[in-house]
Amino acid sequence: MFLLNRLTASHKFQRPGILIILSTFLFCGHNTAYGNDIHPLRITKLSCEYQQNPLLVVSDTPLFGWQLQSDQQEAAQSAYTIEIYTRIKGKEAKIWDSGKVQSGQSQRVKYHGLETLERGRVYRWRVKAWDTRNNSSEWSDMNSFRMAPSETELKAEWIGAIDKKDAHIPEGRTYHALAASSEAAEKWRNTHPLSKRSIYLRKEFSVDKKINEAIIYVSGLGHYELSLNGKKVGDSQFDPMWSDYDKTIYYNAYDVTHSLQQDNAIGVLLGNGFFNQQGGRYIKMQVSFGPPTLFFKLHITYTDGTKQEIPSDESWKYSLSPLVFNDMYGGEDYDARLERKGWDSYGFDESDWLPVVVQNAPNGRLTPQVTASVKIMETYTPKSVRKVGDAYVFDMGQNLSGFPMIKVSGKSGDKVRLTVGENIHQDGSVNQSQSGSPYYYEYTLRGDKEETWRPRFSYYGYKYIQADGVKPEEVQSHFVYNSSVQTGRFRCSNEIFNEAHRLIVNAIKSNMHAVFTDCPHREKLGWLEQVHLNGPGLFYNFDLTTFAPKIMRDIRDAQLPNGLVPDIAPEYVIFEGGFRDSPEWGSTAVFLPFIYYRFYGDKSLITEYYDVMKRYVDYLSTTATDHIVSHGLGDWCDYRKDQPYGPSQNTPVPLSASTHYYMVVDYLAQAAGITGNVNDHTHYANLREKIKEAFNKEFFDENSRQYGTGSQASNALPLFAGIVEPEYKQAVLDNLVKDIEEKGYRLSTGDVGNRYLFQALADNGLNEVMYKMHNHREVPGYGFQLQFGTTTLTELWDPRDGASWNHFMMGQIEEWFYKSLAGITTEDYSGFQNIVIAPEPVGDLKFVEASHDTLYGTISVNWRIEGNQFKMDLFVPHNCTAKVYLPQQGDHTSVGSGHHSFTTTLIMS
């Protein structure tokens, strides 16, 4: 049960020299019956499949949810009713009335009507609720959802400029050019030039009747920009999402009902993305699933009931676009002299355009994209500009994932090259030595009075922009990341912690795209270990209800026939050894469904991906010798001053690998119980005990009372996992703390060991040790990075060691900020309907302010120390309850929803 993270054994107020009198004052907000001045129960934030008014609902039995609002303390739902409507023969018809259901459930309410929901049809729904006093709400506002279309409705051709068989594209997935043979490199040089060029595609059509609705379904690979009548449709970037295109291809939906005219033109700009990564400039890898290609289908329904379809087919035309080079790892070149004004408007002269080629469809299954899209989320302007030789270097103030936007003027044919990077050389020029080089954007002017441009299909991680050639008159940086809503906020009286939180959150944003990448420049790959090791921190900070299922699908698509889950998903490039097969990475396939279950109360990932989980565990069993697994990377990038980078140095790799083997077997046994696989449950529960026995025999030294080398990770891993026998637990814990103390309260863990060290301490009431271990500005530590002007978390504990300055993999302290310092957690899998509040005021902290948006509403904690009093203000979302553990009080206070205030008197000894 270790991933659930039980409450600490004792909730101790650990500040030395302070005793607490058990006289606690609790104040709750207004708690009277409804009167004329009290608003009744209100229904807000309706969701279907965790989305508001979604256009692509896949499930035949979708989940509905809503939040309750009330001026009443301890408001809770006792019953609800849902109604669903749709238009049949031009009239609104009710197709489901749940009746009054006696239930407090307000999330994950499943449709169970008798009528099958029709593919492609739009439905409207509303809900009413009753509280425990039988007071009813008004009906909610009407919300809608549209069922994803059937495969028949999606029939259209894939079109482009050249078919894959004519493009001479090599098969397979290779590593970067240094590892590729000269023969392979020559094959990539011999691909047809048209196979990697960005193209325009267009189609005109007319409508002559009144439109009821118009929906576009589109997938442009690698990425597309869609326009209708000269205006961009939607605000997303880099759609559709990355995937293993041999298995899954995502498509998007847009409602354009109010955008159509009598005469219309569709325009599409295609770029390469990871679908067609042929390489150029900086080459990380070379893999192509085919040349750029478009799938498109517009469904129009008229008010008289007739329909019209505009599919992608041989009637479309294409032309080369001004985007003469685009590559995920190399950048973009744009020649504005090649622009075709009005190309995506009706009536444009397309006489010199070419008919498209109808291509063979990619191998992957066309799948609705329900995950939130990547968008331009923030914009920054320069903090300073400096002339370096003939170039100008702009300091944008924030390291981020994204691209620049410039305004320039000059003569036709003038150029400006934008080289972006995280750091600068001593002479002030941009330095890409840590992040993949060369990478740049180049814009050729058309000669207008003022020209504005930004890239479309490539992004990079950078803080600085170096402009060579024409000096831009205006520069901006667009911070581009996944638009999943931020759900966590944290602030305290310790500035090191506040800045660490800021670094980590910005690094998460920078690496939250179609996958959680390791870095936004050098690799942009979905390394899996950080998803579970930083999992709680990710889920506290962001709404991942639709993102996590996409990660699990990536894992399923990447899983090998023998059950191996590779370290990266999608697996665009095949690495070797531990870089492909490391248990600390592959175990995300087992851990992520349980983190999802904990935060959202939704076990669907466990049920849907049970086979994936089981096949991975069984694969690990085939690699074990006497129940010990010995391969992998171990505690990647653990800290040792003389060797700052690489596989585990302080902790034996087999110890780390076998701990993860034990944990995934334990979790699979639980998953078997959840899914009703009785025989599997028995088998894996027995296997878990055998692994535990073998582990202790192999790694535990009864004389020294420690594991492995006695390193921090060596002892923290089995402590966290529950492998340590009860009679030895305190001794192992003492040895762990002793090592930390002997190192001057400094850690020695890395990417893997951090979380287990942090939580082994927190779960055993040693938050004071955690505080001392992080409250400093020396290496290794978060505070040390701040001295170098970092604005995102760096890859290594010491930023000077020449690695990326934008990784979130070492950000595991986020879990401690929310779960321990703020005390926001849960003791079950209710999705925070049953809340636990257990704050830990340690060190010299004076206050903590934190909140987390759950499916039910926002949990807010604000505690402070004033003189000899500990005071806490708490808000519990409606339809939730909380157990409140105050410092050093063994028992808890149970409260319902609403505002609560607590005061505890402290006596200074």
QUIURKA-V221759 format. One record per residue. N is the residue number from 1. RES is the residue in one letter. OMEGA is omega as a letter, one per 30 degrees, with the letter a starting at -180 (* if undefined). D_CENTER is the distance of its C-alpha to the mean C-alpha in Angstrom with 2 decimals. Layout:
N:RES:OMEGA:D_CENTER
N:RES:OMEGA:D_CENTER
This chain:
1:M:a:24.36
2:F:a:22.79
3:L:l:19.10
4:L:l:20.10
5:N:l:21.39
6:R:l:24.75
7:L:l:26.20
8:T:a:27.96
9:A:l:31.47
10:S:a:32.99
11:H:a:31.67
12:K:l:33.82
13:F:a:34.45
14:Q:a:34.80
15:R:a:36.39
16:P:l:39.75
17:G:a:42.90
18:I:l:41.60
19:L:l:42.63
20:I:l:41.43
21:I:a:43.95
22:L:l:42.72
23:S:a:43.54
24:T:a:40.38
25:F:a:40.51
26:L:l:38.15
27:F:l:38.15
28:C:a:36.55
29:G:a:36.48
30:H:a:38.83
31:N:l:39.61
32:T:l:42.40
33:A:a:42.93
34:Y:l:41.99
35:G:a:44.52
36:N:a:45.13
37:D:a:42.97
38:I:l:39.96
39:H:l:37.52
40:P:l:36.87
41:L:a:33.66
42:R:a:31.20
43:I:l:28.38
44:T:l:25.29
45:K:l:21.74
46:L:l:22.44
47:S:l:19.70
48:C:a:20.04
49:E:l:17.42
50:Y:l:15.20
51:Q:l:15.86
52:Q:l:18.76
53:N:a:21.40
54:P:l:19.41
55:L:a:21.20
56:L:l:19.99
57:V:a:20.48
58:V:a:20.81
59:S:l:22.09
60:D:l:25.86
61:T:a:25.48
62:P:l:22.65
63:L:l:21.44
64:F:l:22.49
65:G:l:21.66
66:W:l:23.06
67:Q:l:23.56
68:L:l:27.01
69:Q:a:28.58
70:S:l:31.99
71:D:a:34.41
72:Q:l:35.55
73:Q:l:34.65
74:E:l:33.26
75:A:l:32.68
76:A:a:31.48
77:Q:l:31.54
78:S:a:34.34
79:A:l:34.17
80:Y:l:32.60
81:T:l:33.51
82:I:l:31.50
83:E:l:33.14
84:I:a:31.86
85:Y:l:33.78
86:T:l:34.02
87:R:l:36.66
88:I:a:39.32
89:K:l:42.18
90:G:a:41.31
91:K:l:41.32
92:E:a:38.68
93:A:l:38.87
94:K:a:37.42
95:I:l:36.02
96:W:l:34.82
97:D:a:35.96
98:S:a:34.61
99:G:l:37.51
100:K:a:37.27
101:V:l:35.07
102:Q:a:35.80
103:S:l:32.34
104:G:a:30.10
105:Q:l:27.01
106:S:l:25.06
107:Q:l:21.70
108:R:l:21.24
109:V:a:24.75
110:K:l:25.42
111:Y:l:27.70
112:H:l:30.86
113:G:a:33.33
114:L:a:36.04
115:E:l:35.28
116:T:l:32.78
117:L:a:30.25
118:E:l:31.10
119:R:l:28.79
120:G:a:28.28
121:R:l:29.85
122:V:l:28.65
123:Y:l:29.20
124:R:a:29.52
125:W:l:29.24
126:R:a:30.05
127:V:l:30.37
128:K:a:32.87
129:A:l:32.74
130:W:l:35.39
131:D:a:35.22
132:T:l:37.15
133:R:l:40.22
134:N:l:40.14
135:N:a:39.42
136:S:l:37.55
137:S:l:35.15
138:E:l:35.82
139:W:l:34.11
140:S:l:30.65
141:D:l:30.14
142:M:l:29.84
143:N:a:26.37
144:S:l:25.84
145:F:l:23.90
146:R:l:24.72
147:M:l:24.80
148:A:a:23.48
149:P:l:26.54
150:S:l:28.37
151:E:l:28.56
152:T:l:32.07
153:E:a:31.00
154:L:a:28.63
155:K:l:31.47
156:A:l:31.63
157:E:l:32.22
158:W:a:29.87
159:I:l:31.53
160:G:a:31.54
161:A:a:34.03
162:I:l:34.60
163:D:a:34.03
164:K:a:32.43
165:K:l:35.81
166:D:a:37.42
167:A:l:34.76
168:H:a:35.65
169:I:l:32.05
170:P:l:32.00
171:E:l:30.39
172:G:a:28.00
173:R:a:25.14
174:T:l:26.32
175:Y:a:25.33
176:H:a:26.09
177:A:a:29.64
178:L:a:31.06
179:A:a:30.60
180:A:l:31.74
181:S:l:35.43
182:S:l:37.61
183:E:l:38.25
184:A:l:34.57
185:A:l:34.18
186:E:l:37.26
187:K:l:35.85
188:W:l:32.85
189:R:a:35.32
190:N:l:37.32
191:T:a:34.77
192:H:a:36.02
193:P:a:35.14
194:L:a:34.23
195:S:a:31.51
196:K:l:29.13
197:R:l:30.35
198:S:a:28.46
199:I:l:30.51
200:Y:l:31.28
201:L:a:31.95
202:R:l:33.82
203:K:l:35.57
204:E:l:37.95
205:F:a:38.92
206:S:l:40.79
207:V:a:40.84
208:D:l:44.06
209:K:a:43.30
210:K:a:41.43
211:I:l:37.76
212:N:l:36.20
213:E:l:32.69
214:A:a:31.06
215:I:l:27.70
216:I:l:26.28
217:Y:a:24.28
218:V:l:23.24
219:S:l:21.55
220:G:a:22.45
221:L:f:21.68
222:G:l:20.20
223:H:a:19.34
224:Y:l:21.57
225:E:a:22.72
226:L:l:24.70
227:S:l:27.62
228:L:a:30.27
229:N:l:33.60
230:G:a:32.44
231:K:l:29.41
232:K:l:25.74
233:V:l:24.17
234:G:a:20.86
235:D:a:18.82
236:S:l:15.90
237:Q:l:15.59
238:F:l:15.09
239:D:f:15.46
240:P:a:15.61
241:M:l:12.38
242:W:l:13.08
243:S:l:14.52
244:D:a:17.54
245:Y:l:19.98
246:D:a:22.70
247:K:a:20.96
248:T:l:18.68
249:I:a:18.93
250:Y:l:17.01
251:Y:a:19.04
252:N:l:18.69
253:A:l:21.16
254:Y:l:22.90
255:D:a:25.70
256:V:a:28.39
257:T:a:31.25
258:H:a:32.29
259:S:a:31.86
260:L:l:34.49
261:Q:l:38.02
262:Q:l:41.19
263:D:a:40.51
264:N:l:37.00
265:A:l:35.26
266:I:l:31.89
267:G:l:30.45
268:V:l:27.65
269:L:a:26.67
270:L:l:25.14
271:G:a:23.39
272:N:a:22.65
273:G:l:18.96
274:F:l:18.25
275:F:a:20.58
276:N:a:23.51
277:Q:a:22.93
278:Q:l:26.62
279:G:l:26.40
280:G:a:28.12
281:R:l:28.67
282:Y:a:26.08
283:I:l:25.46
284:K:a:22.75
285:M:l:23.46
286:Q:l:25.21
287:V:l:24.18
288:S:l:25.05
289:F:l:24.85
290:G:l:27.32
291:P:l:28.22
292:P:a:26.43
293:T:a:26.91
294:L:l:26.63
295:F:a:26.54
296:F:l:27.56
297:K:l:29.10
298:L:l:30.30
299:H:l:31.71
300:I:l:34.25
301:T:a:36.03
302:Y:a:39.16
303:T:l:40.73
304:D:l:43.58
305:G:l:41.25
306:T:a:41.48
307:K:l:38.51
308:Q:l:37.81
309:E:l:35.28
310:I:a:34.37
311:P:l:32.83
312:S:a:32.12
313:D:a:35.37
314:E:a:38.18
315:S:l:39.25
316:W:l:36.45
317:K:l:37.22
318:Y:l:35.34
319:S:l:35.97
320:L:a:34.55
321:S:l:32.30
322:P:l:32.72
323:L:a:29.51
324:V:l:31.52
325:F:l:28.82
326:N:a:25.05
327:D:a:23.03
328:M:a:19.45
329:Y:a:21.07
330:G:a:24.26
331:G:a:23.73
332:E:l:25.74
333:D:a:29.42
334:Y:l:30.71
335:D:a:34.41
336:A:l:35.11
337:R:a:38.66
338:L:a:37.42
339:E:l:35.91
340:R:a:37.48
341:K:l:37.85
342:G:a:37.35
343:W:a:36.03
344:D:l:33.74
345:S:a:36.50
346:Y:l:39.24
347:G:l:42.52
348:F:l:41.22
349:D:a:43.62
350:E:a:41.88
351:S:l:45.11
352:D:l:44.00
353:W:a:40.66
354:L:l:40.45
355:P:a:39.81
356:V:l:36.48
357:V:l:36.41
358:V:a:35.36
359:Q:l:33.10
360:N:a:32.42
361:A:l:29.21
362:P:a:26.32
363:N:a:26.10
364:G:l:22.78
365:R:l:22.83
366:L:a:22.09
367:T:l:19.25
368:P:l:18.04
369:Q:a:14.62
370:V:l:13.44
371:T:l:9.72
372:A:a:9.59
373:S:l:10.84
374:V:a:10.51
375:K:l:13.34
376:I:a:15.58
377:M:a:14.43
378:E:l:16.98
379:T:a:20.25
380:Y:l:22.32
381:T:a:25.99
382:P:l:27.91
383:K:l:28.98
384:S:l:31.80
385:V:a:33.31
386:R:l:35.59
387:K:l:37.97
388:V:a:37.81
389:G:l:40.67
390:D:a:40.45
391:A:l:36.70
392:Y:a:34.80
393:V:a:31.76
394:F:l:29.51
395:D:a:27.57
396:M:l:24.67
397:G:a:24.00
398:Q:l:20.24
399:N:a:18.45
400:L:l:15.56
401:S:a:14.00
402:G:a:16.15
403:F:l:19.79
404:P:l:23.10
405:M:a:25.26
406:I:l:29.00
407:K:a:32.30
408:V:l:35.28
409:S:a:38.87
410:G:a:41.36
411:K:l:43.42
412:S:a:42.40
413:G:l:41.19
414:D:a:40.15
415:K:l:36.86
416:V:l:34.16
417:R:a:31.85
418:L:l:28.66
419:T:a:27.61
420:V:a:24.45
421:G:a:23.51
422:E:a:22.23
423:N:l:25.79
424:I:l:29.41
425:H:l:32.51
426:Q:l:35.48
427:D:l:37.05
428:G:l:34.12
429:S:a:32.86
430:V:a:29.23
431:N:l:28.30
432:Q:a:25.89
433:S:a:27.19
434:Q:a:24.02
435:S:l:21.55
436:G:a:23.26
437:S:g:26.43
438:P:l:27.83
439:Y:l:25.23
440:Y:l:26.51
441:Y:l:26.93
442:E:a:30.51
443:Y:l:31.96
444:T:a:35.55
445:L:l:37.21
446:R:l:39.17
447:G:l:41.54
448:D:a:40.83
449:K:l:41.56
450:E:a:37.86
451:E:l:34.86
452:T:a:31.17
453:W:l:28.54
454:R:l:24.93
455:P:a:23.17
456:R:a:21.46
457:F:l:19.90
458:S:l:19.06
459:Y:a:17.18
460:Y:l:17.62
461:G:a:16.88
462:Y:l:19.93
463:K:a:21.90
464:Y:l:25.28
465:I:l:26.75
466:Q:a:30.11
467:A:l:32.19
468:D:a:35.10
469:G:a:37.69
470:V:l:37.77
471:K:l:36.51
472:P:l:33.95
473:E:l:35.27
474:E:l:31.87
475:V:l:28.49
476:Q:l:25.04
477:S:l:21.56
478:H:l:18.80
479:F:a:15.42
480:V:l:13.08
481:Y:a:9.33
482:N:a:7.15
483:S:l:9.35
484:S:a:7.54
485:V:l:10.22
486:Q:a:10.52
487:T:a:12.23
488:G:l:13.65
489:R:a:16.58
490:F:l:18.70
491:R:l:22.02
492:C:a:25.03
493:S:a:28.39
494:N:a:27.30
495:E:l:26.30
496:I:l:25.01
497:F:l:22.44
498:N:a:21.63
499:E:l:21.23
500:A:l:19.17
501:H:a:16.73
502:R:l:16.73
503:L:a:16.30
504:I:a:13.30
505:V:l:11.45
506:N:l:12.51
507:A:l:11.45
508:I:l:7.82
509:K:a:8.19
510:S:a:10.18
511:N:l:7.91
512:M:a:4.80
513:H:l:6.91
514:A:l:7.80
515:V:l:6.40
516:F:a:5.40
517:T:l:8.96
518:D:l:11.64
519:C:a:13.15
520:P:a:13.43
521:H:a:17.08
522:R:a:18.86
523:E:a:16.73
524:K:a:13.41
525:L:a:12.99
526:G:l:10.47
527:W:a:12.20
528:L:a:11.42
529:E:a:13.07
530:Q:a:10.61
531:V:l:8.22
532:H:a:11.31
533:L:l:13.17
534:N:a:10.72
535:G:a:9.52
536:P:l:11.69
537:G:l:10.88
538:L:a:7.14
539:F:l:8.60
540:Y:a:11.47
541:N:a:9.89
542:F:l:7.51
543:D:a:8.32
544:L:a:6.26
545:T:l:9.65
546:T:a:9.22
547:F:a:5.81
548:A:l:7.05
549:P:l:10.36
550:K:l:9.45
551:I:l:8.49
552:M:l:11.78
553:R:l:13.60
554:D:l:12.81
555:I:l:14.21
556:R:l:17.15
557:D:a:17.92
558:A:a:17.99
559:Q:a:20.08
560:L:l:23.63
561:P:a:26.73
562:N:l:27.64
563:G:l:24.42
564:L:l:22.87
565:V:a:19.09
566:P:a:18.73
567:D:l:16.73
568:I:l:14.61
569:A:f:13.30
570:P:a:14.30
571:E:a:17.41
572:Y:a:18.78
573:V:a:21.01
574:I:l:22.94
575:F:a:23.34
576:E:l:26.00
577:G:a:26.63
578:G:l:24.01
579:F:l:21.68
580:R:a:21.53
581:D:l:22.45
582:S:a:21.42
583:P:l:21.10
584:E:l:18.71
585:W:a:16.19
586:G:a:17.25
587:S:l:17.32
588:T:l:13.61
589:A:a:15.12
590:V:a:17.10
591:F:a:15.18
592:L:l:11.88
593:P:l:14.06
594:F:l:15.87
595:I:l:13.16
596:Y:l:12.19
597:Y:a:15.96
598:R:a:16.49
599:F:a:14.24
600:Y:a:15.08
601:G:a:18.37
602:D:a:17.42
603:K:a:18.68
604:S:l:18.13
605:L:l:15.78
606:I:a:18.61
607:T:a:21.24
608:E:a:19.71
609:Y:l:18.69
610:Y:a:21.58
611:D:l:23.33
612:V:l:20.49
613:M:a:20.42
614:K:a:24.20
615:R:l:24.68
616:Y:l:22.56
617:V:l:24.53
618:D:l:27.71
619:Y:l:26.93
620:L:l:26.58
621:S:l:29.88
622:T:l:31.55
623:T:a:30.71
624:A:l:32.02
625:T:a:35.56
626:D:l:37.04
627:H:l:33.56
628:I:l:32.33
629:V:a:29.52
630:S:a:30.11
631:H:l:27.79
632:G:a:24.58
633:L:a:23.44
634:G:a:23.73
635:D:a:22.65
636:W:l:21.39
637:C:l:22.48
638:D:a:24.31
639:Y:l:26.60
640:R:a:30.12
641:K:a:31.88
642:D:a:33.76
643:Q:a:30.88
644:P:a:27.54
645:Y:l:25.48
646:G:l:25.10
647:P:a:25.19
648:S:a:26.26
649:Q:a:29.49
650:N:a:30.21
651:T:l:29.26
652:P:l:30.52
653:V:l:28.02
654:P:l:29.61
655:L:l:29.09
656:S:a:25.33
657:A:a:25.14
658:S:l:27.47
659:T:l:25.71
660:H:l:22.56
661:Y:l:24.96
662:Y:a:26.47
663:M:a:23.26
664:V:l:21.98
665:V:l:25.52
666:D:a:25.61
667:Y:l:22.47
668:L:l:23.78
669:A:l:27.01
670:Q:l:25.27
671:A:l:23.42
672:A:l:26.86
673:G:a:28.29
674:I:a:25.71
675:T:l:26.30
676:G:l:30.06
677:N:a:30.53
678:V:a:33.39
679:N:l:34.64
680:D:a:31.26
681:H:l:30.81
682:T:a:34.20
683:H:a:33.68
684:Y:l:30.42
685:A:l:31.65
686:N:l:34.73
687:L:l:32.83
688:R:a:30.75
689:E:l:34.04
690:K:l:35.44
691:I:l:32.51
692:K:l:32.90
693:E:a:36.61
694:A:a:36.22
695:F:a:33.60
696:N:l:35.89
697:K:a:38.83
698:E:a:37.16
699:F:a:35.40
700:F:l:37.08
701:D:a:40.18
702:E:l:42.30
703:N:a:44.46
704:S:a:41.83
705:R:l:39.50
706:Q:a:36.43
707:Y:l:34.20
708:G:l:34.06
709:T:a:34.86
710:G:l:34.45
711:S:a:31.47
712:Q:l:28.96
713:A:a:26.43
714:S:a:29.39
715:N:a:30.21
716:A:a:26.85
717:L:l:25.36
718:P:l:28.20
719:L:a:28.43
720:F:a:24.85
721:A:a:25.23
722:G:a:28.56
723:I:a:30.62
724:V:l:33.12
725:E:a:36.32
726:P:a:37.16
727:E:a:40.31
728:Y:a:38.53
729:K:a:35.40
730:Q:l:36.91
731:A:l:38.43
732:V:l:35.22
733:L:l:33.50
734:D:l:36.44
735:N:l:36.18
736:L:a:32.51
737:V:l:33.43
738:K:l:36.49
739:D:l:34.56
740:I:a:32.34
741:E:a:35.51
742:E:l:37.36
743:K:l:34.68
744:G:a:35.14
745:Y:l:32.11
746:R:l:29.88
747:L:l:27.23
748:S:a:27.45
749:T:a:24.15
750:G:a:21.28
751:D:a:17.80
752:V:a:18.71
753:G:a:21.46
754:N:a:19.96
755:R:a:18.24
756:Y:l:21.35
757:L:a:23.67
758:F:a:22.09
759:Q:l:21.96
760:A:l:25.34
761:L:a:26.85
762:A:a:25.25
763:D:l:25.99
764:N:l:29.56
765:G:a:30.31
766:L:a:30.17
767:N:l:28.04
768:E:l:30.87
769:V:l:30.37
770:M:a:26.66
771:Y:a:27.76
772:K:a:30.36
773:M:a:28.12
774:H:a:25.73
775:N:l:28.19
776:H:a:29.60
777:R:l:29.23
778:E:l:30.25
779:V:f:28.62
780:P:l:26.61
781:G:l:24.59
782:Y:a:22.15
783:G:a:25.21
784:F:a:26.63
785:Q:a:23.92
786:L:a:24.74
787:Q:a:28.22
788:F:l:27.13
789:G:a:25.65
790:T:l:22.04
791:T:l:19.49
792:T:a:16.41
793:L:a:16.35
794:T:a:18.34
795:E:a:18.09
796:L:l:21.34
797:W:l:23.00
798:D:a:25.64
799:P:a:24.47
800:R:a:27.91
801:D:l:27.37
802:G:l:26.23
803:A:a:22.57
804:S:l:19.47
805:W:l:19.09
806:N:l:15.35
807:H:l:13.55
808:F:a:11.55
809:M:l:12.83
810:M:a:15.73
811:G:a:13.99
812:Q:l:14.85
813:I:l:17.25
814:E:l:14.81
815:E:a:15.58
816:W:l:19.22
817:F:a:19.09
818:Y:a:18.01
819:K:a:19.60
820:S:a:22.74
821:L:l:23.70
822:A:l:22.76
823:G:a:23.36
824:I:l:20.80
825:T:l:20.30
826:T:a:21.50
827:E:a:24.00
828:D:a:23.13
829:Y:a:20.73
830:S:a:21.59
831:G:l:18.21
832:F:l:19.80
833:Q:l:22.87
834:N:a:24.83
835:I:l:23.78
836:V:l:25.06
837:I:a:25.69
838:A:a:26.97
839:P:a:26.87
840:E:l:28.03
841:P:a:30.05
842:V:l:30.73
843:G:l:32.29
844:D:l:33.43
845:L:l:30.61
846:K:l:32.14
847:F:l:29.31
848:V:l:25.69
849:E:a:23.98
850:A:l:20.64
851:S:l:19.06
852:H:l:16.29
853:D:l:15.89
854:T:l:16.29
855:L:a:17.05
856:Y:a:20.63
857:G:a:20.45
858:T:l:20.04
859:I:a:21.24
860:S:l:22.89
861:V:l:24.66
862:N:l:27.05
863:W:a:29.42
864:R:l:32.02
865:I:a:35.16
866:E:a:38.29
867:G:a:41.36
868:N:a:41.83
869:Q:l:39.48
870:F:a:35.92
871:K:l:34.65
872:M:l:31.50
873:D:a:30.45
874:L:l:28.09
875:F:l:26.78
876:V:a:25.98
877:P:l:24.56
878:H:a:27.19
879:N:l:27.53
880:C:l:26.23
881:T:l:28.24
882:A:l:27.81
883:K:a:29.62
884:V:l:30.26
885:Y:l:31.27
886:L:a:32.96
887:P:l:33.59
888:Q:l:36.22
889:Q:a:37.04
890:G:a:36.77
891:D:a:36.74
892:H:l:34.32
893:T:l:34.84
894:S:a:33.42
895:V:l:32.63
896:G:a:31.53
897:S:l:29.51
898:G:a:30.33
899:H:l:31.19
900:H:l:32.67
901:S:a:34.19
902:F:l:35.25
903:T:l:37.75
904:T:a:38.89
905:T:l:41.87
906:L:l:41.75
907:I:l:44.88
908:M:a:44.97
909:S:*:46.95
